[in-house]
Amino acid sequence: MSMPADSEDLWNEAMALLIAWQARPEDEAAREAVRRFCGQSPDHRAAWAEAKQVYRLAENGMKADRARRRPRLSRRQTLAGLGALGLVGAGALAAPRFNRRWRADYTTAVAEIRRVPLPDGSWLTLGPESAVDVSFAEGRRRVEVLDGMVLCEVAPAATPFEGEAGELRAVALGTRFELRRNDGRCSVGVEEGSVEAFAGARPPALLHAGDWLTLTADGTSVEQGRRDAGQTAAWRQKLLVAEGDPVGAVVAEIARWRPGSVFIADPALSGMPVSGLYDLADPDAALAAVVAPYGGRVRHVSSWVTVLSRL
């Protein structure tokens, strides 16, 4: 269903009504205002349905956040948090992106690329909003990607160089390779040399320059392919290469290049496959290009919250 030119106003009005209703669920006047709004047209009902979906996502994010933080927040405090940031709590929505960062030795901020030397002469290049834990001891060289992406430039040594991202492990055989942990998907891509990749309990796969391997978010399957080796870690040039990746994973990576929270109101849209080359120097245009093939649109709810949907 296409929405009219004033759909932004409709959507904002629907969310304002929803917040007022949630604050006073027993107030008949609030319920009547909702009924009147939804009864005006199918477009009003569509705006109301999407506002409820956005609210549920925001509330779930805040529940997860307050469970970590303690003490418990009251319903009134939760609603206040939603309203104070222009409909939703942006910090809570962003929390899953940072939930492992406290363990990290090295981190980056939004749109930041950071190059880090390691004790053995190797180098790490971290992509935006990434977190990496490093463990170097006698007989061990290990890097774990907790969140985001990193390019490992491995210095030759007798000790194997191991990289981990979730259930994916890569052992370098003298190489430059990338590891990613993004929206639950864990990937390795080789720019130079070769890597032995272990995905869960599966037999190892030997990857050469240009090869990539991804363990899906549910851990049930592995995807493999080849690309130009120069496209490995393309984020160094502010580019993103997608090859049949889920919209949700591509959006999560683009979101690392802009402040605030980006989330998808339509769960079905999140799983749709998308391919293309996206310019990360203009994240909003990249988001629009990702969802456009499915009739999606980008809606800026506030300066800190962006919603993608097909309404």
C-alpha positions, 0 to 999 in steps of 0.5 A: 500500500502506498501512503499519501504525501503527508504520510510523515504527519500521519505516522507522527500523529499515530505515534503520538497517540500510541504514546499517550494511550500507553501512558494512560491505558485505562483512559477512555478518551485516549482509546476513543482518540485512537479509534477515531484516528484509525477510522478515518482511512486505510492510510490512517490504519496503516500508519497506526499498525506501523507505529505499534510495530516501532513501539514494540521494537523500541520497548523490547530494546529498552527492556533488554537494556534495563535488564543489564543495567539494574535497577528496574525502570517503571512503566512511567520511566520507560514511556518518558524515555521513549518520548524524551528522544522523540518517540523511542529511546535511541540509546536502548535501540543501539544497545545491542550494537555495543553489548560486548564492547566492554571486553574489547582492547580496541574500539572505534566510534561511528564512521571511524577507521582505526589502524592498530599495531600488534606486538608481533609486527602485525597490524589491525584496521578496525572499521566503524563501531567495531570492537576487538579483543587481542590475546598475545602470549607465548605460543599464541596470537589471537584476535577476536572480533566482538562486533563489527569488522577488522582487517588483519595484516599478519606478520610472518611468525612460527606461531599461527595467527588466529582470528575469531568471530562468533563460531567462525575461526580463521587460521592465517597462513601468511596473509591479509584477511578480513573478519566481520561480525555483523547482525549475527552473521560472521564472515571471513574474506581473504585479500592476500595469501590464504586462510584456513576457515573453521565454521562451527564443527564443519570441516575446514575450508582453505580460502585464497585471495578473493575467497569469502565464507559466511556463517549465517546468523542462525549458525545452520549454514555456510555461504561461500563465494569469490570476488575481486580481492581488492573488494575485501574490506571495501569499507576502507574506501567507504564502500559496501559490497553486498552479494545476496546478503539479507537487508537486515545485515546490510542495513546494520553495516550501513548504520555504523556510518551514521549517528543514532539508531536505524531499525526495520519496522517490517520483519519480512523486509529484514530477511530479503536478499540484496546485492549491490555496491553502496556508497558509505559516504552517504549512509542515508542514500545507501539505506534508501538504495538497499530497501528501494527494490522492495518498495521500502522507504527511509523515515527519520523519526527524529535526529537519532532514530531512523525507521525503514519500512514498506509503508 
